[in-house]
Structure formats: C-alpha cells, structure tokens
C-alpha cells in the first residue's frame, strides 16, 4: 500500500502530454498528466476514458462524421469519453488532469504520433 499526494505528484511531471501512472486498480491505471496546447485527434478502440480536472481548465473536442462539438472542462469537472469516440483535449494554459483507463492503453489511441508514450513512468 502506497500513499500518494496528488497535487505534489504533479511537481514530478516535467512536461505536458507526458502521462505518469499514479496507481493501478484491478485492470485500470490512474494516470496524471499536465496538458498545454492541443493534443492529437484520436480514439480508443473498445476503451472508455475518464478525465478529471485537478487544476486549471481545458476544452475536450469531439467529432463524429461531419459534426464537431466542444465541452468546456473546469477545475473539479469529470467526463467519460466512451470507447471509439474521436476526441482531442485543448488547453490554453497549463492544466492538470487525472485519467482512468485500461492498463496499457496507448495515450494516442489509434494513432502513433510524436506525443505517443509507450512506456509510462510510475509516480
């Protein structure tokens, strides 16, 4: 059993878009990340993702067919992105997020980009 102070853990994350594993629960990982700027459009085949805003704000962009919409996320907000839904987080300023998803899920989902992280550090 290991105790982790979430706000202090963000001090150990050196750059945006670099998720770190905070804990493992059953077959899920609790991940922490700093985000700033735009991520890549992507989706996760068969995997839901939970996002919780620890500090700051961002916009979660979604698109399907010819439609695109945004959901503004504020500190304390949580959203679940269903499996197979294309999405892209965008943060004008640095934002701290907590995510829960299946262990081993690639952060860029169905694509490999310069933001893809195959080995996630453990806090």
N, CA, C and O atoms as a printed pandas DataFrame, in Angstrom:
     atom_number atom_name residue_name chain_id  residue_number  x_coord  y_coord  z_coord
0              1         N          UNK        A               1    0.851   -1.179    0.000
1              2        CA          UNK        A               1    0.000    0.000    0.000
2              3         C          UNK        A               1    0.885    1.226    0.000
3              4         O          UNK        A               1    1.830    1.337    0.780
4              5         N          UNK        A               2    0.559    2.140   -0.888
5              6        CA          UNK        A               2    1.382    3.323   -1.063
6              7         C          UNK        A               2    0.487    4.556   -1.089
7              8         O          UNK        A               2   -0.506    4.600   -1.816
8              9         N          UNK        A               3    0.840    5.538   -0.303
9             10        CA          UNK        A               3    0.096    6.791   -0.277
10            11         C          UNK        A               3    0.733    7.760   -1.272
11            12         O          UNK        A               3    1.956    7.814   -1.399
12            13         N          UNK        A               4   -0.103    8.522   -1.975
13            14        CA          UNK        A               4    0.393    9.497   -2.940
14            15         C          UNK        A               4   -0.401   10.779   -2.789
15            16         O          UNK        A               4   -1.631   10.755   -2.825
16            17         N          UNK        A               5    0.283   11.893   -2.622
17            18        CA          UNK        A               5   -0.369   13.189   -2.589
18            19         C          UNK        A               5   -0.475   13.668   -4.031
19            20         O          UNK        A               5    0.538   13.934   -4.678
20            21         N          UNK        A               6   -1.698   13.778   -4.531
21            22        CA          UNK        A               6   -1.920   14.089   -5.950
22            23         C          UNK        A               6   -1.341   15.453   -6.344
23            24         O          UNK        A               6   -0.567   15.510   -7.299
24            25         N          UNK        A               7   -1.677   16.559   -5.652
25            26        CA          UNK        A               7   -1.094   17.841   -6.075
26            27         C          UNK        A               7    0.439   17.826   -6.071
27            28         O          UNK        A               7    1.060   18.368   -6.985
28            29         N          UNK        A               8    1.047   17.221   -5.066
29            30        CA          UNK        A               8    2.512   17.159   -5.013
30            31         C          UNK        A               8    3.074   16.290   -6.141
31            32         O          UNK        A               8    4.175   16.550   -6.627
32            33         N          UNK        A               9    2.338   15.267   -6.558
33            34        CA          UNK        A               9    2.803   14.387   -7.629
34            35         C          UNK        A               9    2.973   15.146   -8.947
35            36         O          UNK        A               9    3.842   14.807   -9.751
36            37         N          UNK        A              10    2.155   16.159   -9.166
37            38        CA          UNK        A              10    2.284   16.933  -10.410
38            39         C          UNK        A              10    3.623   17.653  -10.492
39            40         O          UNK        A              10    4.090   17.948  -11.592
40            41         N          UNK        A              11    4.252   17.943   -9.354
41            42        CA          UNK        A              11    5.581   18.563   -9.359
42            43         C          UNK        A              11    6.627   17.632   -9.967
43            44         O          UNK        A              11    7.693   18.090  -10.381
44            45         N          UNK        A              12    6.341   16.350  -10.025
45            46        CA          UNK        A              12    7.276   15.366  -10.567
46            47         C          UNK        A              12    7.042   15.073  -12.044
47            48         O          UNK        A              12    7.725   14.232  -12.628
48            49         N          UNK        A              13    6.084   15.763  -12.646
49            50        CA          UNK        A              13    5.802   15.593  -14.077
50            51         C          UNK        A              13    6.445   16.775  -14.804
51            52         O          UNK        A              13    5.969   17.904  -14.681
52            53         N          UNK        A              14    7.522   16.530  -15.560
53            54        CA          UNK        A              14    8.322   17.625  -16.089
54            55         C          UNK        A              14    7.740   18.386  -17.284
55            56         O          UNK        A              14    8.084   19.548  -17.497
56            57         N          UNK        A              15    6.867   17.750  -18.062
57            58        CA          UNK        A              15    6.409   18.411  -19.291
58            59         C          UNK        A              15    4.981   18.013  -19.626
59            60         O          UNK        A              15    4.488   16.985  -19.161
60            61         N          UNK        A              16    4.319   18.834  -20.438
61            62        CA          UNK        A              16    2.959   18.482  -20.846
62            63         C          UNK        A              16    2.937   17.245  -21.751
63            64         O          UNK        A              16    3.921   16.901  -22.407
64            65         N          UNK        A              17    1.781   16.599  -21.755
65            66        CA          UNK        A              17    1.497   15.433  -22.592
66            67         C          UNK        A              17    2.407   14.250  -22.255
67            68         O          UNK        A              17    2.737   13.447  -23.128
68            69         N          UNK        A              18    2.805   14.149  -21.002
69            70        CA          UNK        A              18    3.635   13.038  -20.555
70            71         C          UNK        A              18    2.937   12.346  -19.376
71            72         O          UNK        A              18    3.279   12.598  -18.221
72            73         N          UNK        A              19    1.962   11.477  -19.663
73            74        CA          UNK        A              19    1.209   10.848  -18.575
74            75         C          UNK        A              19    2.098    9.966  -17.699
75            76         O          UNK        A              19    3.005    9.288  -18.181
76            77         N          UNK        A              20    1.809    9.999  -16.406
77            78        CA          UNK        A              20    2.503    9.175  -15.415
78            79         C          UNK        A              20    1.467    8.316  -14.695
79            80         O          UNK        A              20    0.338    8.753  -14.473
80            81         N          UNK        A              21    1.843    7.121  -14.338
81            82        CA          UNK        A              21    0.938    6.229  -13.615
82            83         C          UNK        A              21    1.002    6.553  -12.128
83            84         O          UNK        A              21    2.059    6.472  -11.503
84            85         N          UNK        A              22   -0.150    6.920  -11.575
85            86        CA          UNK        A              22   -0.246    7.224  -10.146
86            87         C          UNK        A              22   -0.606    5.970   -9.356
87            88         O          UNK        A              22   -0.160    5.801   -8.222
88            89         N          UNK        A              23   -1.410    5.091   -9.951
89            90        CA          UNK        A              23   -1.847    3.868   -9.263
90            91         C          UNK        A              23   -2.408    2.887  -10.280
91            92         O          UNK        A              23   -2.778    3.251  -11.396
92            93         N          UNK        A              24   -2.458    1.642   -9.857
93            94        CA          UNK        A              24   -3.116    0.592  -10.637
94            95         C          UNK        A              24   -4.226    0.018   -9.773
95            96         O          UNK        A              24   -4.008   -0.306   -8.605
96            97         N          UNK        A              25   -5.415   -0.107  -10.346
97            98        CA          UNK        A              25   -6.577   -0.639   -9.635
98            99         C          UNK        A              25   -7.212   -1.689  -10.538
99           100         O          UNK        A              25   -7.733   -1.367  -11.606
100          101         N          UNK        A              26   -7.165   -2.942  -10.106
101          102        CA          UNK        A              26   -7.631   -4.050  -10.940
102          103         C          UNK        A              26   -6.935   -3.953  -12.289
103          104         O          UNK        A              26   -5.705   -3.971  -12.328
104          105         N          UNK        A              27   -7.650   -3.852  -13.379
105          106        CA          UNK        A              27   -7.017   -3.760  -14.701
106          107         C          UNK        A              27   -7.019   -2.336  -15.233
107          108         O          UNK        A              27   -6.952   -2.116  -16.442
108          109         N          UNK        A              28   -7.097   -1.376  -14.330
109          110        CA          UNK        A              28   -7.134    0.038  -14.705
110          111         C          UNK        A              28   -5.882    0.757  -14.211
111          112         O          UNK        A              28   -5.248    0.335  -13.244
112          113         N          UNK        A              29   -5.539    1.848  -14.891
113          114        CA          UNK        A              29   -4.472    2.732  -14.431
114          115         C          UNK        A              29   -5.054    4.097  -14.148
115          116         O          UNK        A              29   -5.868    4.614  -14.913
116          117         N          UNK        A              30   -4.626    4.678  -13.037
117          118        CA          UNK        A              30   -4.919    6.073  -12.719
118          119         C          UNK        A              30   -3.687    6.834  -13.173
119          120         O          UNK        A              30   -2.582    6.618  -12.674
120          121         N          UNK        A              31   -3.896    7.729  -14.127
121          122        CA          UNK        A              31   -2.776    8.465  -14.716
122          123         C          UNK        A              31   -2.918    9.953  -14.428
123          124         O          UNK        A              31   -4.028   10.481  -14.363
124          125         N          UNK        A              32   -1.787   10.618  -14.257
125          126        CA          UNK        A              32   -1.759   12.065  -14.091
126          127         C          UNK        A              32   -0.981   12.658  -15.255
127          128         O          UNK        A              32    0.012   12.089  -15.708
128          129         N          UNK        A              33   -1.443   13.803  -15.732
129          130        CA          UNK        A              33   -0.733   14.486  -16.813
130          131         C          UNK        A              33   -0.966   15.985  -16.727
131          132         O          UNK        A              33   -2.023   16.454  -16.304
132          133         N          UNK        A              34    0.047   16.709  -17.137
133          134        CA          UNK        A              34   -0.094   18.142  -17.373
134          135         C          UNK        A              34   -0.380   18.285  -18.862
135          136         O          UNK        A              34    0.258   17.635  -19.689
136          137         N          UNK        A              35   -1.334   19.133  -19.197
137          138        CA          UNK        A              35   -1.622   19.360  -20.610
138          139         C          UNK        A              35   -1.512   20.854  -20.898
139          140         O          UNK        A              35   -1.817   21.688  -20.045
140          141         N          UNK        A              36   -1.075   21.178  -22.107
141          142        CA          UNK        A              36   -0.958   22.575  -22.531
142          143         C          UNK        A              36   -0.850   22.581  -24.048
143          144         O          UNK        A              36    0.009   21.909  -24.618
144          145         N          UNK        A              37   -1.720   23.340  -24.699
145          146        CA          UNK        A              37   -1.787   23.331  -26.154
146          147         C          UNK        A              37   -2.795   22.290  -26.614
147          148         O          UNK        A              37   -3.698   21.905  -25.871
148          149         N          UNK        A              38   -2.626   21.843  -27.848
149          150        CA          UNK        A              38   -3.561   20.876  -28.437
150          151         C          UNK        A              38   -2.926   19.498  -28.512
151          152         O          UNK        A              38   -1.744   19.362  -28.827
152          153         N          UNK        A              39   -3.728   18.473  -28.217
153          154        CA          UNK        A              39   -3.297   17.093  -28.402
154          155         C          UNK        A              39   -3.643   16.698  -29.830
155          156         O          UNK        A              39   -3.982   17.559  -30.643
156          157         N          UNK        A              40   -3.565   15.430  -30.145
157          158        CA          UNK        A              40   -3.896   14.921  -31.477
158          159         C          UNK        A              40   -5.296   14.319  -31.459
159          160         O          UNK        A              40   -5.714   13.741  -30.455
160          161         N          UNK        A              41   -6.024   14.454  -32.573
161          162        CA          UNK        A              41   -7.300   13.745  -32.698
162          163         C          UNK        A              41   -7.017   12.256  -32.623
163          164         O          UNK        A              41   -6.091   11.764  -33.268
164          165         N          UNK        A              42   -7.811   11.531  -31.837
165          166        CA          UNK        A              42   -7.629   10.090  -31.710
166          167         C          UNK        A              42   -8.868    9.471  -31.068
167          168         O          UNK        A              42   -9.747   10.179  -30.577
168          169         N          UNK        A              43   -8.921    8.158  -31.080
169          170        CA          UNK        A              43   -9.945    7.420  -30.334
170          171         C          UNK        A              43   -9.306    6.140  -29.802
171          172         O          UNK        A              43   -8.209    5.759  -30.212
172          173         N          UNK        A              44  -10.003    5.495  -28.892
173          174        CA          UNK        A              44   -9.508    4.257  -28.297
174          175         C          UNK        A              44  -10.508    3.144  -28.607
175          176         O          UNK        A              44  -11.661    3.192  -28.178
176          177         N          UNK        A              45  -10.055    2.155  -29.349
177          178        CA          UNK        A              45  -10.911    1.029  -29.711
178          179         C          UNK        A              45  -11.294    0.241  -28.461
179          180         O          UNK        A              45  -10.432   -0.339  -27.800
180          181         N          UNK        A              46  -12.579    0.222  -28.140
181          182        CA          UNK        A              46  -13.085   -0.598  -27.057
182          183         C          UNK        A              46  -12.710   -0.151  -25.653
183          184         O          UNK        A              46  -12.903   -0.913  -24.706
184          185         N          UNK        A              47  -12.178    1.064  -25.484
185          186        CA          UNK        A              47  -11.723    1.532  -24.170
186          187         C          UNK        A              47  -12.339    2.888  -23.842
187          188         O          UNK        A              47  -12.144    3.862  -24.569
188          189         N          UNK        A              48  -13.091    2.940  -22.733
189          190        CA          UNK        A              48  -13.577    4.219  -22.212
190          191         C          UNK        A              48  -12.436    4.904  -21.470
191          192         O          UNK        A              48  -11.522    4.242  -20.978
192          193         N          UNK        A              49  -12.493    6.240  -21.391
193          194        CA          UNK        A              49  -11.516    7.020  -20.627
194          195         C          UNK        A              49  -12.243    7.999  -19.723
195          196         O          UNK        A              49  -13.194    8.658  -20.144
196          197         N          UNK        A              50  -11.793    8.090  -18.480
197          198        CA          UNK        A              50  -12.326    9.075  -17.546
198          199         C          UNK        A              50  -11.291   10.180  -17.390
199          200         O          UNK        A              50  -10.103    9.911  -17.212
200          201         N          UNK        A              51  -11.755   11.431  -17.458
201          202        CA          UNK        A              51  -10.902   12.596  -17.263
202          203         C          UNK        A              51  -11.454   13.433  -16.116
203          204         O          UNK        A              51  -12.652   13.711  -16.072
204          205         N          UNK        A              52  -10.592   13.836  -15.191
205          206        CA          UNK        A              52  -10.964   14.684  -14.068
206          207         C          UNK        A              52   -9.985   15.852  -14.013
207          208         O          UNK        A              52   -8.772   15.647  -14.052
208          209         N          UNK        A              53  -10.506   17.079  -13.921
209          210        CA          UNK        A              53   -9.653   18.264  -13.883
210          211         C          UNK        A              53   -9.254   18.548  -12.442
211          212         O          UNK        A              53  -10.091   18.894  -11.608
212          213         N          UNK        A              54   -7.969   18.398  -12.165
213          214        CA          UNK        A              54   -7.433   18.666  -10.831
214          215         C          UNK        A              54   -7.178   20.158  -10.666
215          216         O          UNK        A              54   -7.498   20.737   -9.628
216          217         N          UNK        A              55   -6.595   20.784  -11.701
217          218        CA          UNK        A              55   -6.264   22.209  -11.629
218          219         C          UNK        A              55   -6.309   22.796  -13.037
219          220         O          UNK        A              55   -5.773   22.213  -13.980
220          221         N          UNK        A              56   -6.949   23.950  -13.170
221          222        CA          UNK        A              56   -6.993   24.641  -14.459
222          223         C          UNK        A              56   -8.269   24.350  -15.216
223          224         O          UNK        A              56   -9.298   23.995  -14.639
224          225         N          UNK        A              57   -8.173   24.511  -16.531
225          226        CA          UNK        A              57   -9.327   24.268  -17.402
226          227         C          UNK        A              57   -8.831   23.906  -18.797
227          228         O          UNK        A              57   -7.712   24.237  -19.191
228          229         N          UNK        A              58   -9.688   23.226  -19.515
229          230        CA          UNK        A              58   -9.395   22.879  -20.909
230          231         C          UNK        A              58  -10.702   22.613  -21.633
231          232         O          UNK        A              58  -11.772   22.621  -21.026
232          233         N          UNK        A              59  -10.608   22.378  -22.921
233          234        CA          UNK        A              59  -11.767   22.030  -23.737
234          235         C          UNK        A              59  -11.524   20.640  -24.305
235          236         O          UNK        A              59  -10.461   20.353  -24.856
236          237         N          UNK        A              60  -12.531   19.780  -24.161
237          238        CA          UNK        A              60  -12.464   18.464  -24.798
238          239         C          UNK        A              60  -13.251   18.586  -26.096
239          240         O          UNK        A              60  -14.458   18.828  -26.081
240          241         N          UNK        A              61  -12.565   18.417  -27.205
241          242        CA          UNK        A              61  -13.211   18.483  -28.516
242          243         C          UNK        A              61  -13.583   17.074  -28.953
243          244         O          UNK        A              61  -12.843   16.113  -28.740
244          245         N          UNK        A              62  -14.748   16.988  -29.567
245          246        CA          UNK        A              62  -15.249   15.715  -30.089
246          247         C          UNK        A              62  -15.615   15.904  -31.550
247          248         O          UNK        A              62  -15.966   17.005  -31.975
248          249         N          UNK        A              63  -15.531   14.827  -32.315
249          250        CA          UNK        A              63  -16.048   14.864  -33.684
250          251         C          UNK        A              63  -16.543   13.490  -34.079
251          252         O          UNK        A              63  -16.012   12.457  -33.670
252          253         N          UNK        A              64  -17.590   13.526  -34.897
253          254        CA          UNK        A              64  -18.193   12.309  -35.435
254          255         C          UNK        A              64  -18.815   12.676  -36.772
255          256         O          UNK        A              64  -19.589   13.629  -36.868
256          257         N          UNK        A              65  -18.478   11.929  -37.781
257          258        CA          UNK        A              65  -18.953   12.200  -39.145
258          259         C          UNK        A              65  -18.646   13.650  -39.508
259          260         O          UNK        A              65  -17.478   14.037  -39.519
260          261         N          UNK        A              66  -19.664   14.466  -39.808
261          262        CA          UNK        A              66  -19.443   15.856  -40.199
262          263         C          UNK        A              66  -19.697   16.823  -39.050
263          264         O          UNK        A              66  -19.852   18.024  -39.272
264          265         N          UNK        A              67  -19.740   16.317  -37.846
265          266        CA          UNK        A              67  -20.096   17.120  -36.692
266          267         C          UNK        A              67  -18.908   17.247  -35.735
267          268         O          UNK        A              67  -18.153   16.297  -35.528
268          269         N          UNK        A              68  -18.760   18.447  -35.157
269          270        CA          UNK        A              68  -17.739   18.662  -34.137
270          271         C          UNK        A              68  -18.342   19.500  -33.021
271          272         O          UNK        A              68  -19.100   20.433  -33.288
272          273         N          UNK        A              69  -18.010   19.176  -31.761
273          274        CA          UNK        A              69  -18.513   19.953  -30.634
274          275         C          UNK        A              69  -17.484   19.961  -29.520
275          276         O          UNK        A              69  -16.617   19.090  -29.449
276          277         N          UNK        A              70  -17.593   20.964  -28.645
277          278        CA          UNK        A              70  -16.670   21.144  -27.538
278          279         C          UNK        A              70  -17.396   21.026  -26.211
279          280         O          UNK        A              70  -18.566   21.387  -26.092
280          281         N          UNK        A              71  -16.682   20.514  -25.211
281          282        CA          UNK        A              71  -17.175   20.501  -23.839
282          283         C          UNK        A              71  -16.123   21.214  -22.995
283          284         O          UNK        A              71  -14.984   20.758  -22.894
284          285         N          UNK        A              72  -16.513   22.339  -22.390
285          286        CA          UNK        A              72  -15.600   23.091  -21.531
286          287         C          UNK        A              72  -15.456   22.364  -20.203
287          288         O          UNK        A              72  -16.449   22.015  -19.564
288          289         N          UNK        A              73  -14.230   22.140  -19.799
289          290        CA          UNK        A              73  -13.924   21.419  -18.561
290          291         C          UNK        A              73  -13.243   22.373  -17.590
291          292         O          UNK        A              73  -12.212   22.969  -17.900
292          293         N          UNK        A              74  -13.836   22.506  -16.416
293          294        CA          UNK        A              74  -13.317   23.392  -15.371
294          295         C          UNK        A              74  -12.771   22.549  -14.218
295          296         O          UNK        A              74  -13.031   21.349  -14.136
296          297         N          UNK        A              75  -12.022   23.185  -13.341
297          298        CA          UNK        A              75  -11.494   22.512  -12.159
298          299         C          UNK        A              75  -12.607   21.800  -11.402
299          300         O          UNK        A              75  -13.631   22.402  -11.080
300          301         N          UNK        A              76  -12.403   20.520  -11.120
301          302        CA          UNK        A              76  -13.396   19.716  -10.419
302          303         C          UNK        A              76  -14.343   18.968  -11.332
303          304         O          UNK        A              76  -15.103   18.123  -10.858
304          305         N          UNK        A              77  -14.325   19.253  -12.644
305          306        CA          UNK        A              77  -15.207   18.564  -13.596
306          307         C          UNK        A              77  -14.635   17.208  -13.992
307          308         O          UNK        A              77  -13.422   16.998  -14.001
308          309         N          UNK        A              78  -15.545   16.298  -14.319
309          310        CA          UNK        A              78  -15.183   14.963  -14.771
310          311         C          UNK        A              78  -16.009   14.634  -16.005
311          312         O          UNK        A              78  -17.171   15.026  -16.111
312          313         N          UNK        A              79  -15.403   13.918  -16.928
313          314        CA          UNK        A              79  -16.116   13.457  -18.113
314          315         C          UNK        A              79  -15.597   12.071  -18.489
315          316         O          UNK        A              79  -14.417   11.770  -18.311
316          317         N          UNK        A              80  -16.485   11.240  -19.006
317          318        CA          UNK        A              80  -16.092    9.936  -19.535
318          319         C          UNK        A              80  -16.230   10.005  -21.051
319          320         O          UNK        A              80  -17.302   10.304  -21.578
320          321         N          UNK        A              81  -15.134    9.725  -21.737
321          322        CA          UNK        A              81  -15.147    9.646  -23.195
322          323         C          UNK        A              81  -15.393    8.180  -23.542
323          324         O          UNK        A              81  -14.555    7.327  -23.249
324          325         N          UNK        A              82  -16.541    7.878  -24.167
325          326        CA          UNK        A              82  -16.835    6.483  -24.495
326          327         C          UNK        A              82  -15.848    5.915  -25.522
327          328         O          UNK        A              82  -15.255    6.650  -26.312
328          329         N          UNK        A              83  -15.695    4.627  -25.486
329          330        CA          UNK        A              83  -14.839    3.933  -26.447
330          331         C          UNK        A              83  -15.219    4.313  -27.870
331          332         O          UNK        A              83  -16.394    4.513  -28.181
332          333         N          UNK        A              84  -14.227    4.409  -28.715
333          334        CA          UNK        A              84  -14.377    4.653  -30.155
334          335         C          UNK        A              84  -14.813    6.066  -30.519
335          336         O          UNK        A              84  -15.047    6.336  -31.697
336          337         N          UNK        A              85  -14.933    6.974  -29.560
337          338        CA          UNK        A              85  -15.324    8.361  -29.848
338          339         C          UNK        A              85  -14.067    9.191  -30.061
339          340         O          UNK        A              85  -13.187    9.228  -29.201
340          341         N          UNK        A              86  -13.985    9.851  -31.203
341          342        CA          UNK        A              86  -12.823   10.663  -31.525
342          343         C          UNK        A              86  -12.829   11.931  -30.673
343          344         O          UNK        A              86  -13.852   12.606  -30.554
344          345         N          UNK        A              87  -11.677   12.245  -30.084
345          346        CA          UNK        A              87  -11.584   13.382  -29.175
346          347         C          UNK        A              87  -10.185   13.991  -29.213
347          348         O          UNK        A              87   -9.227   13.383  -29.690
348          349         N          UNK        A              88  -10.105   15.232  -28.685
349          350        CA          UNK        A              88   -8.839   15.960  -28.640
350          351         C          UNK        A              88   -8.911   16.997  -27.526
351          352         O          UNK        A              88   -9.693   17.943  -27.628
352          353         N          UNK        A              89   -8.114   16.847  -26.460
353          354        CA          UNK        A              89   -8.072   17.885  -25.432
354          355         C          UNK        A              89   -7.244   19.081  -25.902
355          356         O          UNK        A              89   -6.232   18.930  -26.587
356          357         N          UNK        A              90   -7.707   20.285  -25.510
357          358        CA          UNK        A              90   -7.014   21.524  -25.849
358          359         C          UNK        A              90   -7.007   22.416  -24.613
359          360         O          UNK        A              90   -8.061   22.714  -24.053
360          361         N          UNK        A              91   -5.817   22.843  -24.186
361          362        CA          UNK        A              91   -5.688   23.703  -23.006
362          363         C          UNK        A              91   -4.889   24.953  -23.371
363          364         O          UNK        A              91   -3.735   24.858  -23.789
364          365         N          UNK        A              92   -5.507   26.124  -23.210
365          366        CA          UNK        A              92   -4.800   27.377  -23.493
366          367         C          UNK        A              92   -3.658   27.605  -22.519
367          368         O          UNK        A              92   -2.595   28.091  -22.905
368          369         N          UNK        A              93   -3.872   27.256  -21.260
369          370        CA          UNK        A              93   -2.858   27.356  -20.219
370          371         C          UNK        A              93   -2.640   25.971  -19.632
371          372         O          UNK        A              93   -3.438   25.062  -19.861
372          373         N          UNK        A              94   -1.571   25.809  -18.880
373          374        CA          UNK        A              94   -1.311   24.503  -18.278
374          375         C          UNK        A              94   -2.486   24.062  -17.416
375          376         O          UNK        A              94   -3.041   24.846  -16.646
376          377         N          UNK        A              95   -2.849   22.807  -17.558
377          378        CA          UNK        A              95   -3.954   22.202  -16.823
378          379         C          UNK        A              95   -3.479   20.851  -16.311
379          380         O          UNK        A              95   -2.730   20.150  -16.991
380          381         N          UNK        A              96   -3.918   20.486  -15.102
381          382        CA          UNK        A              96   -3.571   19.191  -14.527
382          383         C          UNK        A              96   -4.787   18.285  -14.589
383          384         O          UNK        A              96   -5.870   18.656  -14.138
384          385         N          UNK        A              97   -4.605   17.089  -15.151
385          386        CA          UNK        A              97   -5.724   16.154  -15.253
386          387         C          UNK        A              97   -5.365   14.795  -14.657
387          388         O          UNK        A              97   -4.205   14.385  -14.636
388          389         N          UNK        A              98   -6.395   14.118  -14.179
389          390        CA          UNK        A              98   -6.310   12.739  -13.712
390          391         C          UNK        A              98   -7.158   11.917  -14.667
391          392         O          UNK        A              98   -8.287   12.296  -14.979
392          393         N          UNK        A              99   -6.625   10.795  -15.133
393          394        CA          UNK        A              99   -7.334    9.930  -16.072
394          395         C          UNK        A              99   -7.409    8.515  -15.527
395          396         O          UNK        A              99   -6.521    8.079  -14.794
396          397         N          UNK        A             100   -8.457    7.803  -15.880
397          398        CA          UNK        A             100   -8.579    6.390  -15.544
398          399         C          UNK        A             100   -8.903    5.655  -16.835
399          400         O          UNK        A             100   -9.853    5.996  -17.538
400          401         N          UNK        A             101   -8.095    4.639  -17.136
401          402        CA          UNK        A             101   -8.317    3.854  -18.347
402          403         C          UNK        A             101   -7.687    2.480  -18.196
403          404         O          UNK        A             101   -6.935    2.229  -17.254
404          405         N          UNK        A             102   -7.999    1.597  -19.130
405          406        CA          UNK        A             102   -7.447    0.246  -19.080
406          407         C          UNK        A             102   -5.924    0.310  -19.076
407          408         O          UNK        A             102   -5.325    1.115  -19.788
408          409         N          UNK        A             103   -5.307   -0.545  -18.269
409          410        CA          UNK        A             103   -3.852   -0.623  -18.217
410          411         C          UNK        A             103   -3.295   -0.907  -19.605
411          412         O          UNK        A             103   -3.825   -1.733  -20.348
412          413         N          UNK        A             104   -2.226   -0.213  -19.935
413          414        CA          UNK        A             104   -1.567   -0.431  -21.219
414          415         C          UNK        A             104   -2.164    0.325  -22.389
415          416         O          UNK        A             104   -1.657    0.226  -23.507
416          417         N          UNK        A             105   -3.237    1.083  -22.158
417          418        CA          UNK        A             105   -3.855    1.843  -23.239
418          419         C          UNK        A             105   -2.875    2.902  -23.750
419          420         O          UNK        A             105   -2.310    3.662  -22.964
420          421         N          UNK        A             106   -2.681    2.947  -25.048
421          422        CA          UNK        A             106   -1.796    3.929  -25.663
422          423         C          UNK        A             106   -2.432    5.308  -25.567
423          424         O          UNK        A             106   -3.602    5.474  -25.912
424          425         N          UNK        A             107   -1.687    6.285  -25.110
425          426        CA          UNK        A             107   -2.259    7.617  -24.894
426          427         C          UNK        A             107   -2.779    8.270  -26.171
427          428         O          UNK        A             107   -3.670    9.117  -26.107
428          429         N          UNK        A             108   -2.248    7.899  -27.312
429          430        CA          UNK        A             108   -2.725    8.449  -28.581
430          431         C          UNK        A             108   -3.679    7.499  -29.298
431          432         O          UNK        A             108   -3.991    7.691  -30.474
432          433         N          UNK        A             109   -4.132    6.487  -28.594
433          434        CA          UNK        A             109   -5.170    5.606  -29.119
434          435         C          UNK        A             109   -4.798    4.900  -30.403
435          436         O          UNK        A             109   -3.852    4.114  -30.457
436          437         N          UNK        A             110   -5.569    5.201  -31.437
437          438        CA          UNK        A             110   -5.448    4.507  -32.712
438          439         C          UNK        A             110   -4.310    5.017  -33.584
439          440         O          UNK        A             110   -4.088    4.489  -34.674
440          441         N          UNK        A             111   -3.576    6.043  -33.121
441          442        CA          UNK        A             111   -2.514    6.647  -33.927
442          443         C          UNK        A             111   -1.203    6.652  -33.153
443          444         O          UNK        A             111   -1.195    6.657  -31.922
444          445         N          UNK        A             112   -0.113    6.651  -33.878
445          446        CA          UNK        A             112    1.194    6.862  -33.279
446          447         C          UNK        A             112    1.706    8.198  -33.802
447          448         O          UNK        A             112    1.858    8.389  -35.009
448          449         N          UNK        A             113    1.972    9.126  -32.872
449          450        CA          UNK        A             113    2.425   10.474  -33.227
450          451         C          UNK        A             113    3.628   10.833  -32.362
451          452         O          UNK        A             113    4.118   10.005  -31.595
452          453         N          UNK        A             114    4.097   12.059  -32.489
453          454        CA          UNK        A             114    5.220   12.492  -31.656
454          455         C          UNK        A             114    4.824   12.617  -30.180
455          456         O          UNK        A             114    5.696   12.759  -29.323
456          457         N          UNK        A             115    3.518   12.567  -29.872
457          458        CA          UNK        A             115    3.053   12.623  -28.482
458          459         C          UNK        A             115    2.805   11.227  -27.888
459          460         O          UNK        A             115    2.446   11.114  -26.716
460          461         N          UNK        A             116    2.990   10.181  -28.674
461          462        CA          UNK        A             116    2.778    8.817  -28.193
462          463         C          UNK        A             116    3.821    8.465  -27.142
463          464         O          UNK        A             116    5.020    8.675  -27.328
464          465         N          UNK        A             117    3.325    7.920  -26.027
465          466        CA          UNK        A             117    4.212    7.452  -24.945
466          467         C          UNK        A             117    3.957    5.959  -24.742
467          468         O          UNK        A             117    2.873    5.563  -24.313
468          469         N          UNK        A             118    4.952    5.139  -25.048
469          470        CA          UNK        A             118    4.770    3.691  -24.924
470          471         C          UNK        A             118    5.150    3.184  -23.538
471          472         O          UNK        A             118    4.625    2.163  -23.096
472          473         N          UNK        A             119    6.040    3.866  -22.852
473          474        CA          UNK        A             119    6.458    3.498  -21.503
474          475         C          UNK        A             119    6.108    4.648  -20.578
475          476         O          UNK        A             119    6.682    5.731  -20.698
476          477         N          UNK        A             120    5.176    4.436  -19.657
477          478        CA          UNK        A             120    4.764    5.497  -18.748
478          479         C          UNK        A             120    5.479    5.371  -17.417
479          480         O          UNK        A             120    5.495    4.296  -16.817
480          481         N          UNK        A             121    6.081    6.481  -16.943
481          482        CA          UNK        A             121    6.733    6.448  -15.638
482          483         C          UNK        A             121    5.707    6.238  -14.538
483          484         O          UNK        A             121    4.550    6.637  -14.670
484          485         N          UNK        A             122    6.134    5.614  -13.461
485          486        CA          UNK        A             122    5.282    5.396  -12.293
486          487         C          UNK        A             122    5.700    6.389  -11.224
487          488         O          UNK        A             122    6.883    6.540  -10.916
488          489         N          UNK        A             123    4.698    7.066  -10.661
489          490        CA          UNK        A             123    4.980    8.054   -9.608
490          491         C          UNK        A             123    5.183    7.382   -8.260
491          492         O          UNK        A             123    5.429    8.060   -7.262
